[in-house]
Amino acid sequence: MEIKISNQALKWFKEDIGLKKGDKLRFYTQVYGNSPIQKGYSLAFTQEEPLKIAASTDLDGILFFVEDGDVWYFDGHDLHVDYNAKEDELKYEYVKP
């Protein structure tokens, strides 16, 4: 599994969330909402220290990661994170490698 963060999404994380070099951001499964790959579940994020990383990417010294216990949610897909300026929100895309 790969995590890809667009330049626009990285800028959003830095400006709106205040992430900076040395910070860590976890993408995790939450038990409500829907996604294109899992009904009844959606993706969220939080700043925390990793315990058992399954996938990660480091951009400008910021670690974006998914824990081992959340890999089931992605069902074999990679995670691409982009930013939609028109709607002022992140866009998650699940891509089969």
C-alpha positions as CSV (number, residue, x, y, z in Angstrom):
1,M,0.0,0.0,0.0
2,E,1.2,3.5,-0.9
3,I,0.2,6.9,0.4
4,K,0.5,9.8,-2.0
5,I,-0.2,13.4,-0.9
6,S,-0.6,16.1,-3.6
7,N,1.3,19.4,-3.2
8,Q,-2.1,21.1,-2.7
9,A,-3.1,18.7,0.1
10,L,0.3,19.1,1.7
11,K,-0.1,22.9,1.6
12,W,-3.6,22.5,3.2
13,F,-2.2,20.3,6.0
14,K,0.5,22.9,6.7
15,E,-1.7,26.0,6.5
16,D,-5.1,24.8,7.9
17,I,-3.9,22.1,10.3
18,G,-0.6,23.7,11.2
19,L,1.6,20.7,10.5
20,K,5.3,21.3,10.5
21,K,8.5,19.4,10.2
22,G,8.6,16.6,12.8
23,D,4.8,16.2,13.0
24,K,3.1,12.9,12.4
25,L,-0.4,12.4,10.9
26,R,-2.3,9.2,11.0
27,F,-5.1,8.2,8.6
28,Y,-7.5,5.9,10.3
29,T,-10.9,4.2,9.9
30,Q,-14.0,5.6,11.6
31,V,-17.2,3.7,12.0
32,Y,-19.7,6.0,10.2
33,G,-20.0,7.5,6.8
34,N,-19.3,5.8,3.6
35,S,-16.5,5.5,1.2
36,P,-16.2,4.1,-2.3
37,I,-14.5,1.0,-0.9
38,Q,-16.2,0.4,2.5
39,K,-19.9,0.9,3.3
40,G,-20.5,2.2,6.9
41,Y,-16.9,3.4,7.3
42,S,-14.9,6.5,6.3
43,L,-11.4,7.8,6.6
44,A,-10.3,10.4,9.1
45,F,-7.0,11.7,10.4
46,T,-5.4,12.7,13.7
47,Q,-2.0,13.8,14.9
48,E,-0.3,11.1,16.9
49,E,2.8,9.0,17.3
50,P,2.9,5.8,15.3
51,L,2.8,2.4,16.9
52,K,2.9,-0.2,14.1
53,I,3.1,1.5,10.7
54,A,1.8,-0.4,7.7
55,A,2.3,2.3,5.1
56,S,3.8,5.8,5.2
57,T,5.2,8.7,3.3
58,D,7.4,11.6,4.5
59,L,6.9,15.0,2.9
60,D,8.9,18.1,4.1
61,G,9.7,16.2,7.3
62,I,6.0,15.4,8.0
63,L,5.2,11.7,8.4
64,F,1.8,10.6,7.0
65,F,0.9,7.0,7.9
66,V,-1.6,4.2,8.3
67,E,-1.4,1.8,11.2
68,D,-1.4,-2.0,10.6
69,G,-4.8,-2.3,12.2
70,D,-6.4,0.0,9.6
71,V,-5.1,-1.7,6.4
72,W,-8.2,-3.8,6.0
73,Y,-10.2,-0.6,5.2
74,F,-8.1,0.0,2.0
75,D,-9.0,-3.4,0.6
76,G,-5.8,-3.6,-1.5
77,H,-6.0,0.1,-2.7
78,D,-3.4,2.8,-2.4
79,L,-4.4,6.1,-0.8
80,H,-4.1,9.3,-2.9
81,V,-4.9,12.5,-1.0
82,D,-5.7,15.7,-2.9
83,Y,-7.3,19.1,-2.0
84,N,-10.4,20.4,-3.7
85,A,-10.1,24.2,-3.5
86,K,-13.7,24.8,-4.8
87,E,-15.2,22.8,-1.9
88,D,-12.3,23.7,0.5
89,E,-11.9,20.0,1.5
90,L,-9.6,17.1,1.2
91,K,-10.4,14.5,-1.5
92,Y,-9.5,10.8,-0.9
93,E,-9.0,8.6,-3.9
94,Y,-8.5,4.8,-3.6
95,V,-6.5,3.4,-6.4
96,K,-5.8,-0.2,-7.2
97,P,-2.1,-0.7,-7.9
